[in-house]
Amino acid sequence: MTFDPARFTCAKLAGELADEWVELVEDARYGPTSATHYRQTIEAFCTHVDATSPGRTWPVWRAPTRTCITR
């Protein structure tokens, strides 16, 4: 069973999710059916992210700029 994060615009996010998937499958000893469902879920999510965030460079999450408000 394989998963190629490079297929997605959000390849870094896809790679992080794939790493977690591998850890979950190895640690919990999921069977092939569960492992396949996890992989399909990651693919569906990354496909959605690519479709709704065209042309973005990942990661897009950044810490907000801190401002000080005084009264």
Protein Blocks (a to p, Z undefined) as FASTA:
>chain_A
ZZdfklpmklmmmmmmmmmmmmmmmmnopafklmmmmmmmmmmmmmmmmmmmghiacdfb
dcdddddddZZ
